[in-house]
């Protein structure tokens, strides 16, 4: 029989918080499902029939659903159903000002807050009290902040199709949770996000905004998503980072290509920070402070020809500060040449790049490393071509040289890396549609 439970939002949504790993910081499991008196909870009747069932004298079964969800409210109650310990636990979470919790009935999940007043009412059974047993009836009234009970069909997307179409990250739901909630296989993307992109999502705008926000993505971020062309080795986008607040350090920047090539930094002093609402009004960035912040994805097997698309803002310019590189030092570098808007490409030989964005302005850049036929583009136009040397990058570094020196003060929105030459136009147009830079 499924449990009714409240649990804290420090873990991903699950219908089985009692067995979650990691365990939630707060977990309150009701002593029994809300069956309203002497009724039995019908586990096998399916989604339409679940609830309390009461046989009448005429043999008619009355369905009384344990949870009623309407007008963004949830209300349920039961008689002689709670122990004194459970009442005490419910009082604690009820009395937490502005506290939000997940609620599950074993099938569905909501993010809720207790109504004020009357969010939790309880009454002690005096008969049982005279027999030294503390048993309580109760009534619970909740405000729904977000719902994972979706009125949309199985999207039928494979993981590869979803990633190719949407270019967005796993929103914190495990494969098992996604399959359990949405009935989809091989899809680590939540169905909310997938449905938003479908031609007929059967999901109103308001509901989409709620469920997408609950997964850690803003509606604007999901609307702004685009699919890179070809087959990138790695793809990092700041708007797909989840679970971080404004100013939090970034230790892992997940790869969206499906190859598992995450950017990482284990040293707390060298981690960049996650900054919200920094580009195109609503989208976040990863900020490198220019002293020692750097991240790398090792052993990507990058060798010329290599192509990198990157969306950055140089916050302050200093001679030789390096924006990107391979993990092999100065083998796929773009770095400052002099203060201002003069840079250099470098894979063993330097190629001067002039007239990039001024300090403090955003730019969309494409660097193609192809020996003597290398090319550098800014906001959709080639601005330099020539020889950069024959060095091979292997891995990828952002915020410094491959050896961690000459750190740069930059904001980074997105990076796409290819092991090969990738035609630039579609990706550049897609990035500009997303970020509205030029």
Secondary structure, DSSP 4 states (H G I P E B T S, - for coil): -PPPEEEETTS---S-GGG-SSPPS-EEE-SS---TTT-EE-SSSHHHH-SEEEE-TTSPEEEE-S-EEETTEEEEEEEEEEEHHHHHHHHHHHTSTT--EEEE-SS-EEEEEE-TTTSEEEEE-HHHHHTT--EEEEEEEEEEEEE-----------HHHHHHHH-----S--HHHHHHHH--SS--S-HHHHHHHSTT----HHHHHHHHHHTT--HHHHHT--PPSS--SEEEEGGG--S--TT-EESEE--SSSS---EE---GGG-EEEEEEEETTTEEEEEEESSS--EEEEEEEE-SSEEEEEEEEEEE--TT-EEEEESSTTSSEEEEEETTTEEEEESSSEEEEES-PPTT-EEEEEEEE-GGGEEEEETTEEEEEE---S---EEEEESS-TTS-S--EEEEEEEEEESS---SHHHHHHHHHHH---
